[in-house]
Amino acid sequence: MLDLVEKLEEKLRALDEKMVDPDIVGNQKELIRLNRERCHLEEILATGRKYKTTRIGIDEAKEIIDANEDDELVAMARQELQEYEAAIENVEKEFKLRLLPRDPNDDKAAIVEVRAGTGGDEAGLFAGDIFRMYQKFADSLHWKLEIMNSNPTGVGGFKEIIFSLTGDNAYGLMKYESGVHRVQRVPSTESQGRVHTSAVSVAVFPEAKEVDVEIKENEMKIDVYRSSGPGGQSVNTTDSAVRITHLPTGLVVTCQDEKSQIKNRAKALKVLRARLYNAAMAEQQAKISAERRSMVSTGDRSAKIRTYNFSQGRVTDHRIGLTLYKLEDILNGSLGEVIDRLRQHDQKEQLKLQSTT
């Protein structure tokens, strides 16, 4: 482990040298990539240096105890040894967690699809609540949110809304949100005060670039038509809406939020690429044994992952048995604690798998 810390130090020095190379300084894209890599390496090394200090402290304290006859000095060394040995297990565990391989998709933008499920108008209203929760979460992290397509209901919710989130570690954080979100509350339309249960499905994909997924023109059927639903006269008087059917897979993507057919086509292609990339990822993961698969970031939209209970003011994440009585805060975008706990659980499960292989 100490040798590994030194190798990481060498890698950091090499990165620093590369970042002042004139050829790199003039390449903004490469400089941003290297800086992101350096920041990640610094995070790992912060824990690695702590491990190194603790391990060296143990060795030095043992040497003092073995080589000295000064009772006072030995007593001090024994005290230090006790403190170092009490800390070493947690420090080593933290270092190993930091060393876990990162998902290469974590730094990508996220494409998020929120759809109303069972529950009629109430499910549509809750889909609106979930969208606004993500919108506020994105605002708190200074991410950019762009709506790709939406299908609003007449009562202020959404049958479906698709949007992209661009920012630091966007997919890395949002991937834990895929699945069924269930709400238990008294709908505003309920006259007798009965609690209803409704559901919303969320799917999160990493955004795919053209280099990740190639879509040939002859593999697509593209239809244009007039937009429908709320949007104003200018939206509904031109054939600006776009529907793309991917012929090899049968996937269909529609986009009608923009007034420009060109913009709608570009957005629809972005969503289609993300879905195809996600399908390829799912196929790859299916080849991995169930024991080695991540416990919480499966992206399975059919699995019930979370319940929002309004009468008790609680949110329960069923994957890790986490219950927080902070429903209002969470719906106002304070998702950090939930996602952190899910990520920590995921890392611990990966660490267990590593130790058994």
For each residue, the residues with C-beta under 8 A, 3 or more apart:
1: 4 5 51 55 92 95
2: 5 6 52 55
3: 6 7
4: 1 7 8 48 99
5: 1 2 8 9 45 48 49 51 52
6: 2 3 9 10
7: 3 4 10 11
8: 4 5 11 12 41 44 45 48
9: 5 6 12 13 45
10: 6 7 13 14
11: 7 8 14 15 41
12: 8 9 15 16 38 41 42 45
13: 9 10 16 17
14: 10 11 17 18
15: 11 12 18 19 34 37 38 41
16: 12 13 19 20 38
17: 13 14 20 21
18: 14 15 21 24 34
19: 15 16 24 25 31 34 35 38
20: 16 17 24 25
21: 17 18 24 25
22: 25 26
23: 26 27
24: 18 19 20 21 27 30 31 34
25: 19 20 21 22 31
26: 22 23
27: 23 24 30 31
28: 31 32
29: 32 33
30: 24 27 33 34
31: 19 24 25 27 28 34 35
32: 28 29 35 36
33: 29 30 36 37
34: 15 18 19 24 30 31 37 38
35: 19 31 32 38 39
36: 32 33 39 40 107
37: 15 33 34 40 41
38: 12 15 16 19 34 35 41 42
39: 35 36 42 43
40: 36 37 43 44 102
41: 8 11 12 15 37 38 44 45
42: 12 38 39 45 46
43: 39 40 46 47 98
44: 8 40 41 47 48 95 98 99
45: 5 8 9 12 41 42 48 49
46: 42 43 49 50
47: 43 44 50 51 91 94 95 98
48: 4 5 8 44 45 51 52 95 98
49: 5 45 46 52 53
50: 46 47 53 54 91 94 95
51: 1 5 47 48 54 55 88 91 92 94 95
52: 2 5 48 49 55 56
53: 49 50 56 57
54: 50 51 57 58 84 87 88 91
55: 1 2 51 52 58 59 88
56: 52 53 59 60
57: 53 54 60 61 80 84
58: 54 55 61 62 81 84 85 88
59: 55 56 62 63
60: 56 57 63 64
61: 57 58 64 65 77 78 80 81 84
62: 58 59 65 66 77 81
63: 59 60 66 67
64: 60 61 67 68 73 74 77
65: 61 62 68 74 77 78 81
66: 62 63
67: 63 64
68: 64 65 73 74 77
69: 74
70: 73 74
71: 74 75
72: 75 76
73: 64 68 70 76 77
74: 64 65 68 69 70 71 77 78
75: 71 72 78 79
76: 72 73 79 80
77: 61 62 64 65 68 73 74 80 81
78: 61 65 74 75 81 82
79: 75 76 82 83
80: 57 61 76 77 83 84
81: 58 61 62 65 77 78 84 85
82: 78 79 85 86
83: 79 80 86 87
84: 54 57 58 61 80 81 87 88
85: 58 81 82 88
86: 82 83
87: 54 83 84 90 91
88: 51 54 55 58 84 85 91 92
89: 92 93
90: 87 93 94
91: 47 50 51 54 87 88 94 95
92: 1 51 88 89 95 96
93: 89 90 96 97 351
94: 47 50 51 90 91 97 98
95: 1 44 47 48 50 51 91 92 98 99
96: 92 93 99 100 351 354
97: 93 94 100 347 348 351
98: 43 44 47 48 94 95
99: 4 44 95 96
100: 96 97 347 350 351 354
101:
102: 40 106 172
103: 106 172 175 297
104: 107
105: 108 171 172 175 206 281
106: 102 103 169 171 172 175
107: 36 104 168 169 170 171 172
108: 105 170 171 206 207 208
109: 164 165 166 167 170 171 206 207
110: 164 165 170 171 174 175 204 205 206 207
111: 148 162 163 164 204 205 206 207 270 271 274 275
112: 134 162 163 164 165 174 177 202 203 204
113: 160 161 162 202 203 204 205
114: 127 130 131 134 158 160 161 162 200 201 202
115: 127 159 160 200 201 202 203
116: 119 123 124 126 127 153 157 158 159 160 198 200
117: 123 180 198 199 200 201
118: 123 198 199
119: 116 122 123 126 183 196 197 198 199
120: 123 124 198
121: 124 125 153 155 157 187 189
122: 119 125 126 183 187 189 196 198
123: 116 117 118 119 120 126 127 157 198 199 200
124: 116 120 121 127 128 153 155 157 158 159
125: 121 122 128 129 153 155 156 157 187 188
126: 116 119 122 123 129 130 157 181 183 198 199 200 308
127: 114 115 116 123 124 130 131 157 158 159 160 161 200
128: 124 125 131 132 156 157 158 161
129: 125 126 132 133 183 331
130: 114 126 127 133 134 181 200 202
131: 114 127 128 134 135 158 161 163
132: 128 129 135 136 331
133: 129 130 136 137 330 331 332 333 335
134: 112 114 130 131 137 138 145 163 165 174 177 333
135: 131 132 138 139 145 333
136: 132 133 139 140 332 333
137: 133 134 140 141 333 334 335 336
138: 134 135 141 143 144 145 165 167 333
139: 135 136 142 143 145 333
140: 136 137 333 334 336
141: 137 138 167 168 173
142: 139 167
143: 138 139 165 166 167 168 170
144: 138 165 166 167
145: 134 135 138 139 163 164 165
146: 163 164 166
147: 150 161 162 163 257
148: 111 162 163 164 255 257 267 268 270 271
149: 160 161 162 253 254 255 256 257 267 268 271
150: 147 158 160 161 162 257
151: 158 159 160 161 229
152: 156 157 158 159 161 229 230
153: 116 121 124 125 156 157 158 159
154:
155: 121 124 125
156: 125 128 152 153
157: 116 121 123 124 125 126 127 128 152 153
158: 114 116 124 127 128 131 150 151 152 153 161
159: 115 116 124 127 151 152 153
160: 113 114 115 116 127 149 150 151
161: 113 114 127 128 131 147 149 150 151 152 158
162: 111 112 113 114 147 148 149 150 271
163: 111 112 131 134 145 146 147 148
164: 109 110 111 112 145 146 148 207 270
165: 109 110 112 134 138 143 144 145 170 174
166: 109 143 144 146 170 207
167: 109 138 141 142 143 144 170
168: 107 141 143
169: 106 107 172 173
170: 107 108 109 110 143 165 166 167 173 174
171: 105 106 107 108 109 110 174 175 204 205 206 207
172: 102 103 105 106 107 169 175
173: 141 169 170 176 339 343
174: 110 112 134 165 170 171 177 204
175: 103 105 106 110 171 172 178 204 206 297 299
176: 173 296 297 339 342 343 346
177: 112 134 174 202 204 305
178: 175 202 203 204 297 298 299 300 301 305
179: 201 202 300 301 302 303 304 305 306
180: 117 199 200 201 202 301 302 303 304 305
181: 126 130 199 200 201 202 305 306 307 308
182: 197 198 199 200 304 306 307 308
183: 119 122 126 129 197 198 199 200 307 308 310
184: 195 196 197 307 308 309 310 311
185: 195 196 308 309 310 311
186: 190 193 194 195 196 310 311
187: 121 122 125 190 196 198
188: 125
189: 121 122
190: 186 187 193 194 196
191:
192:
193: 186 190
194: 186 190
195: 184 185 186 311
196: 119 122 184 185 186 187 190
197: 119 182 183 184
198: 116 117 118 119 120 122 123 126 182 183 187
199: 117 118 119 123 126 180 181 182 183 304
200: 114 115 116 117 123 126 127 130 180 181 182 183
201: 114 115 117 179 180 181 301 302
202: 112 113 114 115 130 177 178 179 180 181 301
203: 112 113 115 178 278 299 301
204: 110 111 112 113 171 174 175 177 178 299
205: 110 111 113 171 208 274 275 277 278 299
206: 105 108 109 110 111 171 175 274 277 278 281
207: 108 109 110 111 164 166 171 270 273 274
208: 108 205 212 213 273 274 276 277
209: 212 213 273
210: 213 214 273
211:
212: 208 209 273 277
213: 208 209 210 273 276 277 280
214: 210
215: 219 220 246 269 272 273 276
216: 219 220
217: 220
218:
219: 215 216 246 247 248
220: 215 216 217 244 245 246 247
221: 244 245 247
222: 242 243 244 245 265
223: 242 243 245
224: 239 240 241 242 243 261
225: 239 241 243
226: 236 237 238 239 240 241
227: 231 235 236 240 241 256
228: 236 241 256
229: 151 152 256
230: 152
231: 227 235 236 256 257
232: 235 236
233: 236 237
234: 237 238 259
235: 227 231 232 238 240 256 259
236: 226 227 228 231 232 233
237: 226 233 234
238: 226 234 235 259 261
239: 224 225 226 261
240: 224 226 227 235 256 258 259 260 261 264
241: 224 225 226 227 228 254 255 256 261 264
242: 222 223 224 254 255 256 261 264 265 268
243: 222 223 224 225 252 253 254 268
244: 220 221 222 252 253 254 265 268 269 272
245: 220 221 222 223 250 251 252
246: 215 219 220 249 250 251 252 253 272 276
247: 219 220 221 250
248: 219
249: 246 276 279
250: 245 246 247
251: 245 246 272 275 276
252: 243 244 245 246
253: 149 243 244 246 268 269 271 272 275
254: 149 241 242 243 244 268
255: 148 149 241 242 258 264 265 267 268 271
256: 149 227 228 229 231 235 240 241 242 264
257: 147 148 149 150 231 264 267
258: 240 255 263 264 267
259: 234 235 238 240 263
260: 240 263 264
261: 224 238 239 240 241 242 264 265
262: 265 266
263: 258 259 260 266 267
264: 240 241 242 255 256 257 258 260 261 267 268
265: 222 242 244 255 261 262 268 269
266: 262 263 269 270
267: 148 149 255 257 258 263 264 270 271
268: 148 149 242 243 244 253 254 255 264 265 271 272
269: 215 244 253 265 266 272 273
270: 111 148 164 207 266 267 273 274
271: 111 148 149 162 253 255 267 268 274 275
272: 215 244 246 251 253 268 269 275 276
273: 207 208 209 210 212 213 215 269 270 276 277
274: 111 205 206 207 208 270 271 277 278
275: 111 205 251 253 271 272 278 279
276: 208 213 215 246 249 251 272 273 279 280
277: 205 206 208 212 213 273 274 280 281
278: 203 205 206 274 275 281 282 299
279: 249 275 276 282 283
280: 213 276 277 283 284
281: 105 206 277 278 284 285 299
282: 278 279 285 286 299
283: 279 280 286 287
284: 280 281 287 288
285: 281 282 288 293 298
286: 282 283
287: 283 284
288: 284 285 292 293
289: 292 293
290: 293
291: 353
292: 288 289 353 357
293: 285 288 289 290 298
294: 297 298 346 349 350
295: 298 319 345 346 349
296: 176 319 320 342 345 346 349
297: 103 175 176 178 294 342 346
298: 178 285 293 294 295 303
299: 175 178 203 204 205 278 281 282
300: 178 179 303
301: 178 179 180 201 202 203
302: 179 180 201
303: 179 180 298 300
304: 179 180 182 199 307 318
305: 177 178 179 180 181 317 318 319
306: 179 181 182 315 316 317 318
307: 181 182 183 184 304 315 316 318
308: 126 181 182 183 184 185 315 327 330 331
309: 184 185 312 313 314 315 316 327
310: 183 184 185 186 313 327
311: 184 185 186 195
312: 309 325
313: 309 310 325 326 327 328
314: 309 323 324 325 327
315: 306 307 308 309 323 324 326 327 330 338
316: 306 307 309 321 322 323 324
317: 305 306 320 321 322 323 338 341 342
318: 304 305 306 307 321
319: 295 296 305 342 345
320: 296 317 341 342 345
321: 316 317 318
322: 316 317 338 341 342
323: 314 315 316 317
324: 314 315 316 327 330 337 338
325: 312 313 314
326: 313 315 329 330 334 337
327: 308 309 310 313 314 315 324 330 331
328: 313 331 332
329: 326 332 334
330: 133 308 315 324 326 327 333 334 335 338
331: 129 132 133 308 327 328
332: 133 136 328 329
333: 133 134 135 136 137 138 139 140 330
334: 137 140 326 329 330 337
335: 133 137 330 338 339
336: 137 140 339 340
337: 324 326 334 340 341
338: 315 317 322 324 330 335 341 342
339: 173 176 335 336 342 343
340: 336 337 343 344
341: 317 320 322 337 338 344 345
342: 176 296 297 317 319 320 322 338 339 345 346
343: 173 176 339 340 346 347
344: 340 341 347 348
345: 295 296 319 320 341 342 348 349
346: 176 294 295 296 297 342 343 349 350
347: 97 100 343 344 350 351
348: 97 344 345 351 352
349: 294 295 296 345 346 352 353
350: 100 294 346 347 353 354
351: 93 96 97 100 347 348 354 355
352: 348 349 355 356
353: 291 292 349 350 356 357
354: 96 100 350 351 357
355: 351 352
356: 352 353
357: 292 353 354
